[in-house]
Amino acid sequence: MGMKRVIEVDGMCCKRCAERAEKKLLLLEGVTGAKANFKKGIIFVESETADEALSACVTEAGFTVKEIRARKGIFG
């Protein structure tokens, strides 16, 4: 099982943006789960991938990464 991470982002303003972020992350090797919440500007990720690769992927999808941290509980 991968590490659970929370990615805080700027620029994710609608459901379509959230879906784009999820799809882009799920294409990345080592990512086994991604769920974005555009209202809160966060993406929950389960992954064996390094934070740098996650950040690059999210940036490539058109968003600005503010922070990547370990997910401590069910709500981040």
C-alpha positions as CSV (number, residue, x, y, z in Angstrom):
1,M,0.0,0.0,0.0
2,G,1.2,3.5,-0.9
3,M,1.8,6.5,1.3
4,K,-1.2,8.7,1.8
5,R,-0.5,12.4,0.9
6,V,-2.4,15.6,0.7
7,I,-1.5,18.1,-2.1
8,E,-2.8,21.7,-1.6
9,V,-3.2,23.5,-4.9
10,D,-4.2,26.9,-6.4
11,G,-6.1,27.2,-9.6
12,M,-8.5,24.2,-9.2
13,C,-11.8,26.1,-9.6
14,C,-14.4,23.5,-10.8
15,K,-15.3,19.8,-11.0
16,R,-13.7,19.5,-14.4
17,C,-10.4,20.9,-13.0
18,A,-10.6,18.3,-10.2
19,E,-11.2,15.5,-12.7
20,R,-8.2,16.7,-14.8
21,A,-5.9,16.6,-11.8
22,E,-7.1,13.2,-10.8
23,K,-6.7,11.7,-14.3
24,K,-3.2,13.2,-14.7
25,L,-2.1,11.8,-11.3
26,L,-3.5,8.4,-12.0
27,L,-1.4,8.2,-15.2
28,L,1.7,8.6,-13.1
29,E,3.6,5.4,-12.3
30,G,3.2,4.5,-8.6
31,V,0.0,6.4,-8.0
32,T,-2.8,4.0,-6.9
33,G,-5.5,6.6,-5.9
34,A,-6.3,10.3,-6.4
35,K,-9.4,12.2,-5.3
36,A,-9.5,16.0,-5.7
37,N,-11.8,18.5,-3.9
38,F,-11.9,21.7,-5.9
39,K,-13.8,23.6,-3.2
40,K,-11.0,23.0,-0.7
41,G,-8.2,23.1,-3.2
42,I,-6.8,19.8,-2.1
43,I,-6.0,16.4,-3.7
44,F,-5.8,13.2,-1.7
45,V,-3.3,10.9,-3.2
46,E,-2.1,7.3,-2.4
47,S,1.2,6.8,-4.0
48,E,4.7,5.3,-3.9
49,T,5.9,8.2,-6.0
50,A,8.2,11.0,-4.7
51,D,6.7,14.3,-3.8
52,E,8.8,16.0,-6.6
53,A,7.1,13.8,-9.2
54,L,3.7,14.5,-7.8
55,S,4.3,18.2,-7.8
56,A,5.6,18.2,-11.4
57,C,2.6,16.2,-12.5
58,V,0.1,18.6,-10.8
59,T,2.0,21.6,-12.2
60,E,1.9,20.1,-15.7
61,A,-1.9,19.7,-15.3
62,G,-2.1,23.5,-14.9
63,F,-2.2,24.0,-11.1
64,T,0.1,25.6,-8.6
65,V,1.3,23.3,-5.8
66,K,1.3,25.1,-2.4
67,E,2.2,22.1,-0.2
68,I,2.4,18.4,-0.1
69,R,2.1,16.7,3.3
70,A,1.4,13.4,4.9
71,R,-2.3,12.6,5.3
72,K,-2.9,12.2,9.0
73,G,-6.6,11.3,9.1
74,I,-9.7,10.7,7.0
75,F,-10.1,14.5,6.3
76,G,-6.4,15.3,5.7
